[in-house]
Amino acid sequence: MKIAFFDTKPYDRQSFDQYIDQYDMKIKYFESKLNEDTVALAAHSDVACAFVNDTLNESVVNALVDMGIKLLALRCAGYNHVDFKAAYNRLHVVRVPAYSPYAVAEHAIALMFSLNRKTHRAYVRTRDNNFNINGLTGFDFHGKTVGVIGTGKIGRIFIDICKGLGMKVIAYDMYPSEIEGVEFVELASLYQASDIISLHCPLTKETHYMIDDHAIQQMKEGVMLINTSRGALVQTEHLIDGLKSKRIGSAGLDVYEEESEYFFEDFSSESIDDDILARLLSFSNVLVTSHQAFLTREALSNIAETTLENIKAYQEGKLLVNEVCYHCPEGPSKCKKKETGRCW
């Protein structure tokens, strides 16, 4: 199996090269993101391997299919960037559903601590031989209320850490299941009661821009907002308005709705043309990281192993346990995956 591997970073190559000898496969690495201009690089390959900010629209899907590629291996959990209507019955799509929920939950906590105790600002000061601590006052997490939106694996680990800090945890989930010591409430109640709000839900039609001006106006003044999930959960212009009015006291963002142009790349010698991102970065009470919440050694190993196992399962005609299904035209009760191991 020949794999065309797009948007390659040094850590990708290192983690995949660690395991590739165990498989009957060859990887051709490309630094370019997968899009309409680069899809031709996948010619003569059996599999295209893509990441979270690659473009996988109808045009790219059609080009991959025309090349004879029948498997798209996502090395990420999210798949909202894939045009499944174009891929259905033509291109199998597999993903890595959970590479390290601990990594993402712990990064959310790191953003909380840094914003609260302003360690990012203190670091800059002391590097400049400025040891003044004025303006660096934080607060005790103990006894504060944290509102968690989304209680899947990552959300639950985040909750456990917060409970260990002595925080009161309230939560919202469209499909709640009982968690000891956690009160499930409606979104409006969560907004009103939370000192800190952390997002751990997928991006869907229901959650798109869930944090908008209407939601922000319901929040407690000075609330801390953390987003390590998907950028488009937050309407960024409304967030900026909330920061200016001080309704939002601070924000920690590992994701951004227009991140594909900038995140994972080095623009240190250039100016940022995205005025909204530039405005966000100008706030001293906003901490932006470049979609790095997943980035631990354990997560990278899990991504590599799961991706290669997904490809191996396809290669050997086995059950594609991590295939993303678009829809079952004959209904879930007659799912072809139960008989053939794949959606079509």
Secondary structure, DSSP 4 states (H G I P E B T S, - for coil): -EEEE-S--HHHHHHHHTTGGGSS-EEEE-SSPPSTTTGGGGTT-SEEEE-TTS-B-HHHHHHHHHTT--EEEESSS--TTB-HHHHTTT-EEE--S-S-HHHHHHHHHHHHHHHHHTHHHHHHHHHTT----TT------TT-EEEEE--SHHHHHHHHHHHHTT-EEEEE-SS----TTEEE--HHHHHHH-SEEEE-----TTTTT-BSHHHHHHSPTTEEEEE-S-GGGB-HHHHHHHHHTTSEEEEEES--TTGGGTTTS--TTS----HHHHHHHT-TTEEE--S-TT-SHHHHHHHHHHHHHHHHHHHTT---TTBPP---TT-GGG-THHHHSS--
